[in-house]
Every structure is written in C-alpha cells, then in structure tokens.
Amino acid sequence: MLKLYGYWRSSAAYRVRLALNLKGLAYQQVPVHLVKDGGQQHGADYRALNPQGLLPLLVDEENGGVRIAQSLAIIEYLEEIFPVPALLPADPAERAQVRALALHIACDVHPLNNLRVLQYLSAELGASDEAKNAWYRHWVALGLAAVEEGLTVFDGRLSLGERPGYLEACLIAQLYNARRFNCDLAAYPRIVAMAARCEPLEAFQLAAPEAQADAQ
C-alpha cells in the first residue's frame, strides 16, 4: 500500500499524483490542508512523520513503512521500485535532459512561488497582493522561458516519444499554477502544445487538483 500525504492544490503533490497515475499504481491519499488550522503541515502529528513540514510525503507500507519526502525523490523512488512503465527515457542524454528540466521547474521556479514564500512576502515584508502577484509572474516567466527553449531537444515530441513521463508530470503541475495566477503563456507555444497533448489523458484528468476529494 502506498500512502500519499498531500493537498489538492499543491503542485508538488500534483506532480507525484501524475507519476503514480502514469505508472498505474494504486495509492491512498491523506489530505493535509496547507491553510486550515494555521497549516496542518505544521502540526505535531504531521511533523512527526515529516520533520520538513512540507508536502508531499509518500509512505510505502509494503517496504517497512519507509517515508520519503520531496516530490522528485518520491518520483525517483517510484521509478526504481516500479520500473515499468518507465517515466524516464532510456537514452542517458535524454534522461539527463529530462532531469535537468524537471529540476529547473521543481527547484528553481516552484520554490520562489511556494505558499510559505508568498505568505512571508505578505506577512513579514508587507507586500500587497498586487506586488505578490508581480513577484510570482516574474519568476514564472523566467522559468517557463528557459523550459520553452529546453523543449527544443524533443522536437515536438513528448519526453517519451508518444508517452508523457517525468518531465510532463513536473511541467503540467507548474503550468496549472501559472494559469491560476493569470500568467501570459503566449510566449511558450511548445509548453502549451505539450500540455494540450497531456491534459486530456486519464492519468492527468484523475490527478487534476479539482478532481481531488479535498478540493470540495
């Protein structure tokens, strides 16, 4: 049994849901509300499971209850424990290119726009909603521009040819956030085209934030 602690609108949890779905793995979701009760991720019960106090967290109960934090570490774990279907290309150069783009999204772009950063801008630095949204759009624009150029190596294909995988799980989750904050996507036709091929697929429909039970 795989147990995923997450939040419906967390893009990090979203990318893990996509990876689980693309691999066809059954899992139980445990919602942790990022805002309610001052943020349930800060509570003692959750911090006992994950001292980082962040989402998502994967618990693999069939492997001794091992707990894995950080979305990319979780996806790499799933790739090693359940190698079929693969989420990474077989070619070493393409695997590295996929990882590089995924790391850029998850480690360079997303952290600057994470909830705790936005909350700090408001609560500690007194940033207005307008200033906070400008901050968000600035970093997303820089990040997506780099991803747009990085996608040229795939020449219009998905990262696994005709199949989405690791890269798309990271990209679609970040794109959801960009749309939520009304970012202008006109400069990123490769990204938009990749999303248009992925989002109708069942794995993506089931992982979508609004499809989660805790979104109600």
The 8 nearest C-alpha neighbors of each residue, nearest first, counted from 0:
[[1, 60, 61, 59, 26, 2, 27, 25],
 [0, 2, 26, 59, 58, 27, 60, 3],
 [1, 3, 27, 58, 26, 57, 28, 0],
 [4, 2, 57, 28, 56, 29, 27, 5],
 [5, 3, 29, 56, 55, 30, 28, 57],
 [6, 4, 55, 30, 12, 54, 31, 3],
 [5, 7, 9, 30, 31, 8, 32, 12],
 [6, 8, 208, 9, 214, 211, 213, 5],
 [7, 9, 208, 6, 10, 13, 214, 12],
 [10, 8, 12, 6, 11, 7, 13, 5],
 [9, 11, 13, 172, 12, 8, 14, 173],
 [10, 12, 13, 14, 9, 70, 55, 15],
 [13, 11, 55, 15, 9, 5, 10, 14],
 [14, 12, 10, 16, 11, 15, 172, 9],
 [13, 15, 168, 17, 169, 11, 16, 12],
 [14, 16, 18, 12, 17, 13, 70, 19],
 [17, 15, 13, 19, 18, 14, 206, 20],
 [16, 18, 14, 20, 15, 19, 168, 206],
 [17, 19, 15, 21, 20, 16, 168, 22],
 [20, 18, 16, 22, 24, 17, 21, 15],
 [21, 19, 23, 202, 17, 22, 18, 24],
 [22, 20, 18, 23, 19, 202, 17, 164],
 [21, 23, 19, 20, 24, 84, 18, 83],
 [24, 22, 20, 21, 19, 25, 202, 84],
 [25, 23, 19, 22, 20, 26, 21, 1],
 [26, 24, 23, 1, 27, 19, 0, 20],
 [27, 25, 1, 2, 0, 24, 28, 3],
 [26, 28, 2, 3, 1, 29, 25, 0],
 [27, 29, 3, 2, 4, 30, 26, 5],
 [28, 30, 4, 3, 5, 31, 27, 2],
 [31, 29, 5, 6, 4, 32, 28, 213],
 [30, 32, 6, 5, 39, 33, 40, 4],
 [33, 31, 39, 34, 35, 6, 38, 30],
 [32, 34, 38, 39, 35, 40, 31, 6],
 [35, 33, 38, 37, 32, 36, 39, 40],
 [34, 36, 38, 37, 32, 33, 39, 31],
 [37, 35, 38, 39, 34, 32, 33, 42],
 [36, 38, 35, 34, 39, 41, 33, 42],
 [37, 39, 34, 33, 35, 36, 40, 41],
 [38, 40, 42, 41, 32, 31, 33, 36],
 [39, 41, 52, 38, 42, 45, 53, 33],
 [42, 40, 39, 52, 38, 46, 43, 45],
 [43, 41, 39, 44, 40, 45, 46, 38],
 [42, 44, 46, 45, 47, 41, 40, 39],
 [45, 43, 47, 42, 46, 48, 41, 40],
 [44, 46, 48, 47, 43, 42, 40, 49],
 [45, 47, 50, 49, 43, 48, 52, 44],
 [46, 48, 45, 44, 49, 43, 50, 42],
 [49, 47, 45, 46, 50, 44, 66, 56],
 [48, 50, 46, 51, 47, 52, 45, 68],
 [51, 49, 46, 52, 47, 48, 45, 53],
 [52, 50, 49, 53, 46, 68, 54, 40],
 [51, 53, 40, 50, 46, 41, 49, 54],
 [54, 52, 51, 40, 55, 49, 56, 68],
 [55, 53, 5, 56, 12, 4, 11, 52],
 [54, 56, 5, 12, 4, 68, 70, 53],
 [55, 57, 68, 4, 54, 67, 3, 58],
 [56, 58, 3, 67, 66, 2, 4, 59],
 [57, 59, 66, 2, 65, 64, 1, 60],
 [60, 58, 1, 64, 65, 62, 61, 0],
 [59, 61, 64, 62, 0, 63, 58, 1],
 [62, 60, 59, 63, 0, 64, 1, 65],
 [63, 61, 60, 59, 64, 65, 58, 0],
 [62, 64, 65, 60, 61, 59, 66, 58],
 [63, 65, 60, 59, 62, 58, 66, 61],
 [66, 64, 59, 63, 58, 62, 67, 60],
 [67, 65, 58, 57, 64, 59, 68, 56],
 [68, 66, 57, 56, 73, 58, 65, 69],
 [67, 69, 56, 55, 57, 70, 73, 66],
 [70, 68, 72, 71, 73, 55, 67, 56],
 [69, 71, 73, 72, 11, 15, 74, 55],
 [72, 70, 74, 73, 69, 75, 105, 15],
 [71, 73, 75, 69, 70, 74, 76, 68],
 [72, 74, 76, 70, 71, 75, 67, 77],
 [73, 75, 71, 77, 76, 72, 78, 70],
 [76, 74, 78, 72, 77, 73, 71, 79],
 [77, 75, 73, 79, 74, 78, 72, 80],
 [76, 78, 74, 80, 79, 75, 81, 73],
 [79, 77, 82, 75, 76, 81, 80, 74],
 [80, 78, 76, 82, 77, 81, 75, 74],
 [79, 81, 77, 78, 82, 76, 75, 83],
 [82, 80, 78, 77, 79, 83, 84, 22],
 [83, 81, 78, 85, 79, 84, 80, 77],
 [84, 82, 85, 81, 22, 78, 86, 80],
 [83, 85, 22, 82, 86, 81, 21, 23],
 [84, 86, 83, 82, 87, 78, 88, 164],
 [85, 87, 164, 165, 84, 78, 88, 163],
 [86, 88, 85, 94, 165, 164, 89, 159],
 [89, 87, 94, 90, 159, 93, 86, 158],
 [88, 90, 91, 87, 94, 93, 85, 159],
 [89, 91, 93, 88, 92, 94, 95, 87],
 [92, 90, 94, 93, 95, 89, 88, 96],
 [93, 91, 95, 94, 90, 96, 97, 88],
 [92, 94, 96, 95, 90, 91, 88, 97],
 [95, 93, 91, 97, 88, 92, 96, 87],
 [96, 94, 98, 92, 93, 97, 99, 91],
 [95, 97, 93, 99, 98, 94, 92, 100],
 [98, 96, 94, 100, 95, 99, 166, 101],
 [97, 99, 101, 95, 96, 100, 102, 94],
 [98, 100, 96, 102, 97, 101, 95, 103],
 [101, 99, 103, 97, 102, 98, 96, 104],
 [102, 100, 98, 104, 103, 99, 166, 169],
 [103, 101, 105, 99, 106, 104, 100, 98],
 [102, 104, 107, 100, 101, 106, 105, 99],
 [105, 103, 108, 101, 102, 106, 107, 109],
 [104, 106, 102, 109, 103, 101, 107, 108],
 [105, 107, 102, 103, 104, 108, 110, 109],
 [106, 108, 103, 104, 105, 109, 110, 102],
 [109, 107, 104, 142, 110, 111, 106, 105],
 [108, 110, 105, 112, 111, 104, 113, 107],
 [111, 109, 113, 112, 108, 106, 107, 105],
 [112, 110, 109, 113, 108, 116, 138, 107],
 [111, 113, 110, 109, 135, 116, 117, 114],
 [114, 112, 110, 116, 115, 111, 109, 117],
 [115, 113, 117, 116, 118, 112, 33, 119],
 [114, 116, 118, 117, 113, 119, 112, 120],
 [117, 115, 119, 113, 118, 114, 112, 120],
 [116, 118, 120, 114, 119, 115, 112, 113],
 [119, 117, 115, 121, 116, 120, 122, 114],
 [120, 118, 116, 122, 123, 121, 117, 115],
 [119, 121, 124, 117, 126, 118, 123, 122],
 [122, 120, 126, 125, 118, 119, 124, 123],
 [121, 123, 119, 125, 118, 120, 124, 126],
 [124, 122, 119, 125, 120, 121, 118, 126],
 [125, 123, 120, 126, 121, 122, 119, 127],
 [124, 126, 121, 122, 123, 120, 127, 119],
 [127, 125, 121, 120, 124, 130, 131, 128],
 [128, 126, 130, 129, 131, 125, 121, 120],
 [127, 129, 131, 130, 132, 126, 121, 133],
 [128, 130, 132, 127, 131, 133, 126, 134],
 [131, 129, 133, 127, 132, 128, 126, 134],
 [130, 132, 128, 134, 133, 129, 126, 127],
 [131, 133, 135, 129, 134, 130, 128, 136],
 [132, 134, 130, 136, 135, 131, 137, 129],
 [135, 133, 131, 137, 132, 136, 130, 138],
 [136, 134, 132, 133, 137, 138, 112, 139],
 [135, 137, 139, 133, 138, 134, 140, 182],
 [138, 136, 134, 140, 135, 139, 133, 141],
 [139, 137, 141, 140, 136, 135, 142, 108],
 [138, 140, 142, 136, 141, 137, 143, 135],
 [139, 141, 137, 143, 138, 142, 136, 144],
 [142, 140, 138, 144, 139, 143, 137, 145],
 [141, 143, 139, 145, 144, 140, 108, 138],
 [142, 144, 146, 140, 145, 141, 139, 147],
 [145, 143, 147, 141, 142, 146, 140, 148],
 [144, 146, 148, 143, 142, 147, 149, 141],
 [147, 145, 149, 143, 148, 144, 150, 100],
 [146, 148, 144, 150, 145, 149, 187, 143],
 [149, 147, 145, 146, 150, 151, 144, 152],
 [148, 150, 146, 151, 147, 145, 152, 100],
 [149, 151, 152, 147, 148, 153, 146, 189],
 [150, 152, 154, 153, 149, 148, 155, 147],
 [153, 151, 150, 154, 149, 96, 148, 155],
 [152, 154, 156, 151, 150, 155, 158, 157],
 [155, 153, 151, 152, 156, 150, 157, 189],
 [154, 156, 153, 157, 189, 151, 150, 193],
 [157, 155, 153, 160, 154, 158, 161, 159],
 [156, 158, 160, 159, 163, 161, 162, 193],
 [157, 159, 160, 163, 156, 164, 153, 166],
 [160, 158, 162, 157, 88, 163, 161, 164],
 [159, 161, 157, 156, 162, 158, 163, 153],
 [160, 162, 157, 159, 156, 163, 158, 196],
 [161, 163, 159, 160, 157, 164, 158, 156],
 [164, 162, 157, 167, 159, 158, 197, 161],
 [165, 163, 86, 167, 166, 168, 87, 158],
 [164, 166, 86, 168, 167, 87, 169, 18],
 [167, 165, 169, 168, 101, 164, 97, 170],
 [166, 168, 170, 169, 164, 165, 163, 171],
 [169, 167, 14, 165, 166, 17, 170, 171],
 [168, 170, 14, 167, 166, 172, 171, 101],
 [169, 171, 167, 173, 172, 168, 174, 166],
 [172, 170, 174, 173, 168, 167, 169, 175],
 [171, 173, 10, 175, 174, 170, 169, 14],
 [174, 172, 170, 176, 175, 171, 10, 177],
 [173, 175, 177, 171, 176, 172, 170, 178],
 [176, 174, 172, 178, 173, 177, 171, 179],
 [175, 177, 179, 173, 174, 178, 180, 172],
 [178, 176, 174, 182, 180, 179, 175, 181],
 [179, 177, 181, 175, 180, 176, 182, 174],
 [178, 180, 176, 177, 181, 175, 182, 174],
 [179, 181, 178, 177, 182, 176, 132, 136],
 [182, 180, 178, 179, 177, 183, 136, 176],
 [181, 183, 177, 180, 178, 136, 184, 179],
 [182, 184, 185, 181, 186, 178, 177, 140],
 [185, 183, 186, 187, 182, 191, 188, 178],
 [186, 184, 187, 183, 188, 191, 182, 190],
 [185, 187, 184, 188, 183, 144, 147, 143],
 [186, 188, 190, 184, 185, 189, 147, 191],
 [189, 187, 191, 190, 192, 186, 185, 184],
 [190, 188, 192, 191, 187, 147, 193, 150],
 [189, 191, 193, 187, 192, 188, 147, 194],
 [190, 192, 188, 194, 193, 189, 195, 187],
 [193, 191, 195, 189, 194, 190, 188, 196],
 [194, 192, 190, 196, 195, 191, 189, 197],
 [193, 195, 197, 191, 196, 192, 198, 190],
 [194, 196, 192, 193, 197, 198, 191, 199],
 [197, 195, 193, 194, 198, 192, 199, 200],
 [198, 196, 194, 195, 200, 199, 193, 203],
 [197, 199, 203, 200, 195, 194, 196, 204],
 [200, 198, 197, 204, 201, 196, 203, 195],
 [201, 199, 203, 198, 202, 197, 204, 196],
 [200, 202, 204, 203, 205, 199, 198, 206],
 [203, 201, 20, 205, 200, 204, 21, 206],
 [204, 202, 206, 201, 198, 205, 200, 207],
 [203, 205, 201, 207, 206, 202, 200, 199],
 [206, 204, 202, 203, 207, 201, 210, 20],
 [207, 205, 203, 204, 16, 17, 202, 208],
 [206, 208, 204, 210, 209, 205, 203, 211],
 [209, 207, 7, 8, 210, 211, 206, 214],
 [208, 210, 211, 207, 214, 7, 8, 215],
 [211, 209, 207, 208, 205, 212, 206, 214],
 [212, 210, 214, 213, 209, 208, 7, 207],
 [211, 213, 214, 215, 210, 7, 209, 30],
 [214, 212, 215, 211, 7, 30, 6, 32],
 [215, 213, 211, 212, 209, 7, 208, 210],
 [214, 213, 212, 211, 209, 210, 7, 208]]
